[in-house]
Amino acid sequence: MTRPIGEDLPLVLASASPRRKQLLRQIRIPFRTITSRANEDLLSRDPFMNARLLAKAKADAVIEKSENSWILSADTIVVLGREVLGKPANEDQAFSMLGQLSGREHRVITGFCLVPPDSKNFHSEAVMTKVTFKALTEREILGYIATGEPFGKAGSYGIQGIGAFLVKRISGSYTNVVGLPLCALVNALLATGAIKEFPIRS
């Protein structure tokens, strides 16, 4: 019988993302982290499939180190029209991305994968949130880039930080934009037997 997640069997988060760590702490899921070194190159032209495939690749990369624990991995991508906006490599890329997003609606898609200790019958899904930016001035874009926050984030912004000022409205899960769709995740944890009840009793 597969044991559920608990203090004696914490979830393995296959990510170094401080945002995902904070979200799991927020809902009091016991976890430990193993950073995945999986390649994040695009695997599919379909953004929903791509997010799911990348999440599964991240989970696969840490299975041997997970010591028979449940594994959670995720990948968040920003899609503007048909273009996927990744993490900016420099200030010029960040400026270009933020300029493209200015005054427009884009999609944030997070794929997540939940793998049980026996590594069979994994759960995989992708959640989408629509985000609309206000029209940005060049000064606002340059000022935001100067904070350093755009780097290491898909689409060059963080909605949970200073970047909140960029967002005019959202439709869908807020935590999905941060990095983990918590409503869908808790549903998946319950459906797979990873947890028996929620909130988890300490």
N, C-alpha and C positions, 0 to 999 in steps of 0.2 A: 504494500500500500504506500502510495506517495505521500510523504509528510508535507504538511503545509508550511508556509513561511512563518517564522517566529523568531524570538530572540535567540533561540538555540539553533536556528537554521535560517539565517538572514538571506534575503534576496541578494543576488549578485547583479549590480548595475554595471553593464558593460559600457561605461562612459566616464569621461573625466569632467563632464559638463557641470559647473557649479550650479547652473539653473535647475538641472534635473535632480541633483542631490537635494537642493532646497525644496523642490516640489514633493519629493518622497518624504522628507522630514515633516513637511507641512501636514501630510495625511498619516504620519506616524507608522510608516511601513519600515520594519527593521531591514537594513541593507548594508552591504559593504561594496566597495567598488573594485573593479579590475578594468584598467584602461584597455580598450580594444585598439589594435593597430591595423584594423581592416582598411583596405583601400576604399576611398570615398568617391571614386570616379563613377560617372553615370553608367548604369547598367541597363536602362530601358528608356525609350522615348516617352513612355507613359509616366507622368510624375507620381501617380499613386503607386504603381508597380515599382517604380524606382526607389521610392522611400521605403517600401516594404522589403525589397531585395537588399538594400543597403543595411537596414536594421538586422535582417537575418544574417548577413555577412559578419556584422559586428558581434552577434551572439555566437556564431560558429567559431570566431577567433578566440573566444575565452572559455569554450566548453571544457577543454582539458585542464584548465586551472580552477574550475568552479567547484570542485569537490562535492559533486552530487547535490548542488543547490539549484533552486529556481534561478533563471537568468532573465533579465530584462535589458533589451537594447532598443535604441530608437535613432531615427534620423529625421531631421527637419529640413525642408527645402522651401524656398520662396520662388513662386512662379508668377511672372508678369507676362500675360498673353500666353505665348508658347515658349518663352525663354525662362530657363532656370537660372536664378541669381544665386551664386554660391557665396563663399566667404571672401571678402576683398583681400587681395595680396598687398595692396598699398593704398595710399591716399587717393591716387587718381582713380583707381577702381571703385573705391568707396564713393567718391564724388559722382562718378558716372551712374552707379546703381541708385543712389539717393535722388539724383536728378531724374532718372527714369521713373522712379516710384512717386515723385512729387505730383500731388493732385489726382492720383489714379488709384484704382482698386487693384489689389493683387491677391493671390492665394498663398496661404501658408499650409503646407501639408506635412504632417508628422506621421511617419510609419513607425510602428513599434512591434516588437517580437517578444513573446513570452515563451520560454523554453523550460519544460519540466526537468526534474533531475535525471530521468531516464532518456532525455533528449529525443523523445518520440512525441508525435501529435502536438507540435508547437502551434501556438496561436499567433496569427499575424493579421494586422489591419492597418489602415491609414485613415486619418481624420483630417478634414479640411476646414479652415477658417478663412473667411474673406476679410481683408483689412484694407481700409481706405486712408490714404495719407492726405493731409492738408497740402495746399500749394506752398512750396518752400522757396524762400529766397536764397540766393547764392550765399549770403552772409550766414543764414541759419545752417545751411549745409556745411559750410566751412567751420563754423563754430562747433557743430556737433562732431565733426571729424576730429577737431582739435582735442575733444575730451578723451579720445582713444576708444570709446565704447563700440564703434562700428566693427572693430577688428575681431576676428574669430566668430563672427555671427553671420549666418546666412542672410543675404539681403542688406547687409551693412547696418543693421539696427537691432536694438534690444528693447522690446516693449515694456519690460519690467524695470527699466532704468530711466536714464535721461531721455531715451528715445520715445518715451510715452508722449512727449509733446508733438511728435510727428503724426500721431494717429488721430484721425478725425472720427472714425467709427470702426467697429468690428461686427461681424456677423458670424457667430459660432463660438467655439470654446476659446476663452482667453488663455488658459494654461497650455493649450495646444500651440499657441504662438510663442509662448515661453520655452516650450520644448517637450512637454508631455501632456496629452489630453487626459486629465485626471478622471473625468467621468467615465470615459471609455476604458481607461486602464483598470479602474476598480471593478467595473462590470466584467472585464476579462479575467481578472484575478479570482473573482467569485465563480465565474463559469467554468474555469479550468480546475478549480479546487486548490489553487495556490494559497488562498485564504478561505476560511470557513465562514467568516462573518466580517462585516465592516460597520463601524470602526473596529479595529483589532483591539481586544482587551489585553491590557498589560498584566 
